[in-house]
Amino acid sequence: MSLTDFTGKPTDALRNAGALASDLIRPTVRLGVTGLARAGKTVFITSIVHNLLHGGRLPFFDPMAQGRIVRVYLEPQPDDDVPRFAYEDHLAAMTGADRDWPESTRHISELRLTIEYEPEAFWRRQLGPARLHIDIVDYPGEWLLDLALLDMSYETWSRLALEMAERPERAQAAAPFRRFLREVDPSGAQEEAQAREGAQLFTDYLRASRDAALGLVATPGRFLLPGQFEGTPAVTFCPLPPPEGQKPGRGTLWAMMDRRFESYKSAVVRPFFRDHFARLDRQIVLVDVLSALANGAQAMAEVERALARILECFNPGAKSWLELVLGRRIDRVLFAATKADHVHSESHDRLEAILRHMVRAASGRAEGAGADVDAVALAAVRATREAEVRQGGEPLPTVVGCPRAGEQVGGESFDGTREAAIFPGDLPADPAAALAPDFTLTDASGGEFAFVRFRPPKLQRGALGELPPLPHIRLDRALNFLIGDRIA
């Protein structure tokens, strides 16, 4: 069964028709925001909202540059069963006395932003300002990767999961789980204790793989972020070596795991696809390319595989009357390499080129189906400024910021209170080189690159204590691609 089987049902067609009719009365863009681990989804949404609400510097966001934005304000979100994105809390975390980044996304959340604007067309301007609702839907990237499971059987998934666990870069993390597999018999009687032990060891392996080597293609994603499903049979299973010959019958461990895998798809993955993902109009996928570069070739390969899997999840295509039958289509997808402020502006174009190279093949397939796909290097909140220092009489471009407590550079440890000028290293001019098996990112002295994490910037408040718009890099370009055409 394919993803389109779910949007082709009559009930879904009626719902999509209703959504389109509603859009004619109250124009709305549902913008999905997701990303791979530690890519900065929460920071991105907070910065977008704050800059739009407070007239941030957005010269490449056409409606703002043309002076057509009348006002921007928050409204109650339309979905009463989805938690509200805690914009105010996240802003306070970044701008308060402690100045720290907000916690990572652990569940789905939503926020409605309304933009009043002057239309471009003369005849439309005679009717007064127009309105566009932007429903921002924030969800973990692991959930997006789970959509690929809908087209898999338990046996197919088990083969892929076990092949992944056997990769050299995952050997240490997977060792306890692989020992467990050697001691179980898939054809043996089903035992709840065995299922729980296997699920826990598999989850531990996924988490260790992700944290140690950016294991970003690991599924099922809810094993890492179970939410309300924690402890249920739907997330208490693991892959088993596929049997040779006839499949084990009812009452076996294999049959139990097979049944729970199907329950995971029906109880967890399909509702997310139906209720949230299939309703999106636009999508941005945030990627921490710099961390992957710093972690080496294996981490870069993991990210590239994850991006290919992500693009396979989309049901791209230009909007048309066929939506009534086929369902809503995501017609614009933006990939963003985050934390561009951690390297000098001389490397920004190179960072963007590396990301474009990583999604080149899958992007071509999406564009061929009618979707616009683009890539950008950005910093949703700029934590550094640029400076130039001299080393051996030669100018050296650096970034200056306040490293977080415990960060180390060249043997020096920082306490989180003082600034430092850091040369992060030059990114390769050839993007293909960054994906080569022998690629290593080095610092100014030719040593191993150490990725530095900075604290949020200290902002100068106004006379009445008001915050200035959050500083950023290329946030306006991202906004223009994602919603600029809808504010015309």
Buried (B, 14 or more C-beta within 10 A) or exposed (E): EEBEEBBEEEEBBEBBEEBBEEBEEEBBBBBBBBBBBBBBBBBBBBBBBBBBBEEBEBEBBBBBBEEBBEEBEBEEBBBEEBEBBBBEEBBBBBBEEEBEBBEBBEEBBBBBBBBBBBBBEEEEEEEEBBEBBBBBBBBBBBBBBBBBBBEBEBBEBBBBBBEBBEBEBBEEBBBBBBEBBEEBBBBEEBEEEBBBBBBBBBBBBBBBBBEBBBBBBBBBBBBBBBEEBEEBBBBBBBBBBBBEEEBBEEEBBBBBBBBBBBBBBEBBBBEBBBEBBBBBBBBBBBBBBBBBBBBBBBBBBBBBBBBBBBBBBBBBBEEEEEBEEBBBBBBBBBBBBBBBBBBBEEBBEBBBBBBBBBBEEBBEBBBEBEBBBBBBBBBBBBBBBBEEBEEEEEEBBBBBBBBBEEBEBEEEEBEBEEBBBBBBBBBBEEBEEBBEEEBEBEBBEEEEBBBBBBBBBEBEEEEEEEBBBBBBBBBBBBBBBBBBBBBB
